Amino acid sequence: MHNNSVPNLQRIRVTLDFEVLEDSFHPRQIDYHSLFDINSEQEKLTVTVEDLSGLVDTLWEQSYDVGNNYEYDSSLHSI
């Protein structure tokens, strides 16, 4: 019988979008390893923090465009 000492790992991506007041949230100060209880000897965590502040108004306008150029792409709809 073969005894496999390496645990079965799974790969998961979680995306969180926050729209918060400027001075109320500091994502670069969060200890994500501790928050998600990541065992650094066996598990790996990659954290990417993107500041989308400059894009919010543009994205909002594109998402809610009521002009003739608006098309709904059902393939992008998720449940």
Beta strands, then each sheet from edge to edge (+ up, - down):
end
